[in-house]
């Protein structure tokens, strides 16, 4: 559904988002075409590094071979899927290997053939890009509190209604925000549109924190691979362009298998809460007021807050995580 701008500033924000998505899809399409033009066979060795300066196409194929535990591939085919979910003319679909794909967490799908062309495997690649000269947060998952909890439930992680409602308070959904409870507005000096993490109902908050502690690896995998229901090609790799490079300089990029990234993220940090204050916008915090920001590993969690989707739940990859892990 097309977004309807509230004012000129909102219209420019929407347009900037469209331009950014189109630029990203152009990169993915060009990368897929470059992979299709690679001379074959391609050998797995030498193995690719996690952080590389140069062209990503050959490194992606080598990483895919490593995931498959193949020494080489005789043919590789790549197709860009990233534009399916955000096409301006509405959602489109492609038929890939006999499966209709409407929305896919993989932005590029690789199909690799062994030397006698009888063994065929597919490897999905999630692509993250950065348009700034310094690394920024990369959006990982954007949904509602209820949908996120349903994702957990559908994948064997129990979540009580108390925890669901606590997360809806965190997002400031209608009926779950301070402004919906006049008694909670009396003397309130902070944002009336949502409850902060330390303010949500205690039983639900403690349950959620325990879930993030005990099921960190599983939840990280769901965020990386399971954004769409019935996704036929969940990603096996993540390619992250770290930052916008100066004109004429080669691109720096990070490349991980999903398994590697989950392991490194859990090793980097467990669940924690970091203090912050709201310093921008129309609901700045009074001096000395701080809130808890929940996070686990390289994953940050926040209320969306955007003009078009203020009550959504947003998970991001921490800015510059590839330098820290």
C-alpha positions as CSV (number, residue, x, y, z in Angstrom):
1,X,0.0,0.0,0.0
2,X,1.4,3.4,-0.9
3,X,2.2,5.7,2.0
4,X,0.2,9.0,2.2
5,X,2.5,11.9,3.5
6,X,1.3,14.0,6.4
7,X,3.4,17.0,5.2
8,X,6.3,18.0,3.0
9,X,8.9,16.7,5.4
10,X,7.2,13.3,5.6
11,X,6.9,13.2,1.8
12,X,10.6,13.8,1.5
13,X,11.3,11.0,4.0
14,X,9.1,8.6,2.0
15,X,10.8,9.6,-1.2
16,X,14.3,9.1,0.3
17,X,13.3,5.6,1.4
18,X,12.1,4.7,-2.1
19,X,15.3,6.1,-3.6
20,X,17.4,4.1,-1.1
21,X,15.6,0.9,-1.8
22,X,15.9,1.4,-5.6
23,X,19.6,2.0,-5.3
24,X,20.0,-1.1,-3.2
25,X,18.1,-3.2,-5.6
26,X,20.3,-1.9,-8.5
27,X,23.4,-3.0,-6.6
28,X,21.9,-6.5,-6.0
29,X,20.9,-6.8,-9.7
30,X,24.4,-5.7,-10.9
31,X,26.1,-8.1,-8.4
32,X,23.9,-11.0,-9.6
33,X,24.9,-10.3,-13.2
34,X,28.5,-10.0,-12.3
35,X,28.4,-13.4,-10.6
36,X,26.7,-14.9,-13.7
37,X,29.7,-13.7,-15.7
38,X,32.3,-15.3,-13.5
39,X,34.6,-17.9,-15.3
40,X,34.1,-21.4,-13.9
41,X,35.0,-23.7,-12.4
42,X,35.4,-21.8,-9.1
43,X,37.5,-23.4,-6.2
44,X,36.6,-22.9,-2.5
45,X,40.2,-22.3,-1.6
46,X,41.6,-20.0,-0.5
47,X,38.8,-19.4,1.9
48,X,37.3,-15.9,2.1
49,X,38.0,-13.6,5.0
50,X,35.2,-12.0,7.1
51,X,36.2,-8.4,6.3
52,X,37.4,-7.7,2.8
53,X,38.3,-4.7,0.6
54,X,37.6,-5.4,-3.1
55,X,34.9,-6.9,-5.2
56,X,32.5,-9.3,-3.4
57,X,31.3,-11.6,-6.2
58,X,34.0,-14.2,-6.1
59,X,34.1,-14.2,-2.3
60,X,30.4,-14.8,-2.2
61,X,30.7,-17.9,-4.3
62,X,33.6,-19.2,-2.3
63,X,31.6,-18.6,0.9
64,X,28.7,-20.5,-0.6
65,X,31.0,-23.4,-1.4
66,X,32.2,-23.4,2.2
67,X,28.6,-23.6,3.5
68,X,27.9,-26.5,1.1
69,X,31.2,-28.2,1.9
70,X,32.0,-28.4,-1.8
71,X,35.5,-28.1,-3.1
72,X,34.4,-26.3,-6.3
73,X,31.4,-25.6,-8.5
74,X,31.3,-26.0,-12.3
75,X,28.5,-23.5,-12.9
76,X,27.0,-20.8,-10.7
77,X,23.8,-18.8,-11.4
78,X,22.6,-15.8,-9.5
79,X,19.2,-14.1,-9.4
80,X,18.3,-10.9,-7.5
81,X,15.2,-11.3,-5.3
82,X,15.4,-8.2,-3.1
83,X,13.0,-6.0,-5.1
84,X,10.0,-8.4,-4.8
85,X,8.7,-7.0,-1.5
86,X,9.1,-3.3,-2.2
87,X,8.3,-3.0,-5.9
88,X,6.5,0.3,-6.5
89,X,3.8,-1.3,-8.7
90,X,2.9,-3.7,-5.9
91,X,4.3,-7.0,-4.8
92,X,5.6,-9.1,-7.7
93,X,6.6,-12.7,-7.9
94,X,9.1,-14.9,-9.5
95,X,9.2,-18.7,-10.1
96,X,12.5,-20.1,-9.0
97,X,13.2,-23.8,-9.2
98,X,9.4,-24.4,-9.5
99,X,8.6,-22.3,-6.4
100,X,6.7,-19.0,-6.6
101,X,8.6,-16.4,-4.6
102,X,6.6,-13.3,-3.4
103,X,8.8,-12.1,-0.6
104,X,12.2,-13.5,0.5
105,X,14.7,-12.7,3.2
106,X,17.4,-13.6,0.6
107,X,18.3,-10.7,-1.7
108,X,20.3,-12.8,-4.0
109,X,19.9,-16.5,-4.7
110,X,22.8,-18.6,-5.9
111,X,22.3,-21.9,-7.7
112,X,25.5,-24.0,-7.8
113,X,26.2,-27.1,-9.9
114,X,28.9,-29.7,-9.3
115,X,31.3,-30.9,-11.9
116,X,28.9,-33.5,-13.5
117,X,25.9,-31.1,-13.3
118,X,23.9,-33.7,-11.4
119,X,24.1,-32.2,-8.0
120,X,22.4,-28.8,-7.6
121,X,22.2,-26.7,-4.5
122,X,20.9,-23.2,-3.7
123,X,22.4,-20.7,-1.3
124,X,20.6,-17.5,-0.3
125,X,22.4,-14.2,0.4
126,X,21.1,-11.4,2.5
127,X,22.6,-8.0,1.5
128,X,23.0,-5.0,3.8
129,X,24.2,-1.7,2.5
130,X,25.3,1.6,4.0
131,X,25.1,5.0,2.3
132,X,27.1,6.9,4.9
133,X,30.9,7.3,5.2
134,X,30.7,5.9,8.7
135,X,28.9,2.6,9.5
136,X,25.3,3.0,10.6
137,X,22.7,0.6,12.2
138,X,21.3,-1.8,9.7
139,X,17.7,-2.7,9.9
140,X,17.2,-6.4,10.5
141,X,13.6,-7.0,11.3
142,X,10.6,-4.6,11.4
143,X,7.2,-5.8,12.6
144,X,4.5,-5.5,15.3
145,X,4.9,-6.7,18.9
146,X,2.2,-9.4,18.3
147,X,3.8,-10.6,15.1
148,X,7.2,-10.9,16.7
149,X,5.8,-12.9,19.5
150,X,3.9,-15.1,17.1
151,X,7.2,-15.7,15.3
152,X,8.7,-17.0,18.5
153,X,5.6,-19.1,19.3
154,X,5.5,-20.6,15.9
155,X,9.2,-21.7,16.3
156,X,8.8,-23.4,19.6
157,X,9.6,-20.5,22.0
158,X,6.6,-20.0,24.4
159,X,5.5,-16.4,25.1
160,X,2.7,-15.6,27.5
161,X,0.0,-13.0,26.9
162,X,1.6,-10.9,29.7
163,X,4.8,-10.7,27.7
164,X,3.0,-9.9,24.5
165,X,1.2,-7.0,26.2
166,X,4.4,-5.8,27.8
167,X,5.9,-5.6,24.3
168,X,2.9,-3.7,23.0
169,X,3.4,-1.2,25.8
170,X,7.0,-0.8,24.8
171,X,5.9,-0.1,21.2
172,X,3.1,2.3,22.4
173,X,0.3,0.5,20.5
174,X,-3.2,2.0,20.7
175,X,-4.7,0.9,24.1
176,X,-1.3,0.2,25.5
177,X,0.3,3.7,25.7
178,X,0.4,6.1,28.6
179,X,-1.9,8.5,26.9
180,X,-4.5,5.8,27.0
181,X,-4.3,5.7,30.8
182,X,-5.1,9.2,32.2
183,X,-3.7,8.2,35.6
184,X,-0.3,7.4,34.1
185,X,-0.1,10.9,32.6
186,X,-0.3,12.7,35.9
187,X,3.1,14.2,36.6
188,X,4.6,12.3,33.6
189,X,7.6,14.3,32.2
190,X,8.6,11.8,29.4
191,X,7.0,10.6,26.2
192,X,3.3,10.0,26.6
193,X,3.1,7.9,23.4
194,X,4.9,4.8,24.7
195,X,6.2,3.1,27.9
196,X,9.9,2.6,28.1
197,X,11.4,-0.8,28.8
198,X,11.8,-0.2,32.5
199,X,8.1,0.9,32.7
200,X,6.4,-2.0,31.0
201,X,4.5,-4.6,33.2
202,X,7.1,-6.3,35.4
203,X,6.0,-9.9,34.9
204,X,6.0,-9.5,31.1
205,X,9.3,-7.7,31.1
206,X,11.1,-10.3,33.3
207,X,9.7,-13.1,31.1
208,X,11.0,-11.4,27.9
209,X,14.4,-10.8,29.4
210,X,14.7,-14.4,30.4
211,X,13.7,-15.5,26.9
212,X,16.4,-13.3,25.3
213,X,18.9,-14.7,27.8
214,X,18.0,-18.3,27.3
215,X,17.1,-18.4,23.6
216,X,19.5,-15.8,22.2
217,X,21.0,-17.9,19.5
218,X,17.5,-19.1,18.3
219,X,16.0,-15.6,18.3
220,X,19.0,-14.2,16.4
221,X,18.6,-16.9,13.8
222,X,14.9,-16.1,13.4
223,X,15.6,-12.4,12.9
224,X,18.3,-13.2,10.3
225,X,16.4,-15.8,8.4
226,X,12.6,-15.9,9.1
227,X,11.1,-12.5,8.3
228,X,8.6,-13.9,5.9
229,X,6.1,-16.8,6.3
230,X,6.8,-19.7,4.0
231,X,10.0,-18.2,2.7
232,X,11.4,-20.9,0.3
233,X,14.9,-19.5,0.3
234,X,16.0,-18.3,3.8
235,X,19.5,-16.8,3.6
236,X,22.6,-18.8,4.3
237,X,25.0,-15.9,4.0
238,X,25.0,-12.2,4.9
239,X,27.0,-9.7,2.8
240,X,27.3,-6.3,4.4
241,X,28.8,-3.2,2.6
242,X,30.3,-1.6,5.7
243,X,30.2,2.1,4.5
244,X,30.2,4.4,1.5
245,X,33.8,4.5,0.2
246,X,35.5,7.7,-1.1
247,X,35.3,8.0,-4.9
248,X,37.7,5.7,-6.6
249,X,38.4,3.5,-3.6
250,X,37.5,-0.2,-3.5
251,X,34.5,-1.3,-1.5
252,X,34.9,-2.7,2.0
253,X,32.5,-5.4,2.9
254,X,31.9,-8.0,5.6
255,X,30.8,-11.6,4.7
256,X,29.6,-14.3,7.1
257,X,27.6,-17.5,7.0
258,X,24.5,-17.1,9.1
259,X,25.8,-19.8,11.5
260,X,29.1,-17.9,11.9
261,X,27.4,-14.6,12.6
262,X,25.1,-16.1,15.2
263,X,28.0,-17.7,17.0
264,X,30.1,-14.5,16.9
265,X,27.1,-12.4,18.1
266,X,26.5,-14.7,21.1
267,X,30.2,-14.7,21.9
268,X,30.3,-10.9,21.7
269,X,27.6,-10.2,24.2
270,X,24.6,-11.7,25.9
271,X,21.4,-9.9,26.8
272,X,22.0,-6.5,28.4
273,X,20.3,-3.1,29.0
274,X,22.2,0.1,28.2
275,X,21.2,3.5,29.5
276,X,20.2,6.3,27.2
277,X,18.2,9.5,27.2
278,X,15.9,11.0,24.5
279,X,17.7,14.2,23.3
280,X,15.8,14.9,20.1
281,X,12.2,15.4,19.0
282,X,9.2,16.8,20.7
283,X,9.4,14.6,23.8
284,X,13.0,15.2,25.1
285,X,13.8,13.7,28.5
286,X,14.4,16.1,31.5
287,X,18.0,16.3,32.6
288,X,19.1,13.2,34.5
289,X,16.3,10.9,33.2
290,X,17.5,7.7,31.6
291,X,15.9,4.6,30.1
292,X,16.9,1.0,29.5
293,X,17.7,0.0,25.9
294,X,17.4,-3.8,25.5
295,X,20.0,-5.6,23.3
296,X,21.6,-9.0,22.8
297,X,24.9,-9.7,20.9
298,X,25.1,-7.4,17.9
299,X,21.2,-7.0,17.9
300,X,19.6,-3.8,19.1
301,X,15.9,-3.6,19.8
302,X,13.7,-0.4,19.8
303,X,10.3,1.1,19.2
304,X,10.2,2.1,15.5
305,X,9.1,5.6,16.0
306,X,9.1,6.6,12.3
307,X,6.3,8.9,11.1
308,X,4.8,6.2,8.9
309,X,5.1,3.3,11.4
310,X,5.6,4.7,14.9
311,X,4.2,1.7,16.8
312,X,6.3,-1.0,15.1
313,X,9.1,-3.1,16.8
314,X,12.5,-2.7,15.2
315,X,15.6,-4.8,15.4
316,X,18.9,-3.5,14.1
317,X,22.4,-4.8,13.6
318,X,24.7,-2.6,15.7
319,X,26.6,0.0,13.7
320,X,30.1,-1.3,13.0
321,X,29.6,-4.7,14.5
322,X,31.9,-6.2,11.9
323,X,34.8,-4.3,13.4
324,X,34.0,-5.5,17.0
325,X,33.3,-9.2,16.7
